[in-house]
């Protein structure tokens, strides 16, 4: 499993070390929040022209990967 798919990167000197899309200062969590709120992909891409449709899919993959990490509260079943 590649925890950081596509252009997602973590740099401790950029955006407080939060995951961002390489070459931008756009935090992944912002895009995940928009997707969770069912915003249309085309609207997200219009608001963030530096992103691609692949970046949106990579954000979802990133969230899924985090949920699969052993010991992560999101990866344990009730």
Buried (B, 14 or more C-beta within 10 A) or exposed (E): EEEBBBBBBEEEEBBEEBBBBEEBEBBBBBBBEBBEEEEEEEEBBEEBEEBBEEBBBBBBBBBEBBEEEEEEEEEEEE
